Amino acid sequence: MSAKKSPFLFNCYDLPRRAGEMREFELNIDAPDDFGLPLFKIDPATPIEVDLTISAVSEGVLATAEVRATAHGECTRCLEPIEQDIDQSFTELFYYQSSRPSRSKAAAPEELGEDDNLVMDGDEIDLELPVRDALILNLPLNPLCRPDCQGLCPDCGVKWDELPGDHGESGHDKTDIRWAGLEKLQEQMNPGAEPGL
């Protein structure tokens, strides 16, 4: 049974291998399952819109694209659901197999470009890496519903925005579960005494 083909593979057979040739395409790619960060991601099967321009150059195919998608997650302070529209672009060179720069054995790792792995497979280019970089690198690690979100009260778990202004002053009856057994014993021995005394 053959492996499922990546939705990010794009066939450039329509582009003549003559420098200066150009083609434009509008693509809708369904997002895979793991597209995003733990707290903020693009939902599986959500369309990723890619306005792609491919140009033939002497070394390979130059891909320029505008990438759009909508990410969903939760505010890290108040846990409210949030969404963010992402609109980013990228330009990457995909080398022909025959034109791929050879790695010099003496070359230091920092001298090797990130596009070292962007090599065409026949007429196909794999857009997954540049699309991932364009979208995921622009997702916040700690998403917020708004910059001044105050989060939740640590005692009752209600959003601070929904609580009265003096809520923090009035406080809560705090019971440390580690002392619950002793407080129960104290209540049995001294009925009517205030807990903790």
DAQUI-V971516 format. One line per field, one symbol per residue. phi: phi as a letter, one per 40 degrees, with the letter a starting at -180 (. if undefined). psi: psi as a letter, one per 30 degrees, with the letter a starting at -180 (. if undefined). A space follows every 10 residues. Layout:
phi->???
psi->???
This chain:
phi->.ccccccccb cccccccbdh cabbabbbbc cccbcibdba acddgccbcb cbbbbcbcci bcbbabbbab bbabccbbgc cbbacbbbba bbbbccdcbc ccccccccdc cccccdccbc bgccbbcccc cdcccccbcc cbcbcadcdc gbcccbgccd ccbcccdccc gbccbcccbd cccccccccb dgccdgb
psi->kkkkkkffkk kgffjkhkkf kkkkkjkjkk klehialefj lkkkgkkjkj jkkkkklefb kjkkkkkklk klakkfefgk kllkkkjlll kkkjkleffk kkkkffklef fklfgefikk jcgkkjfeee eeeeeefgkk eikkelegkf akkfefgkke fgllfgefef aljkkjffge eeeeeeeeei kflkkf.
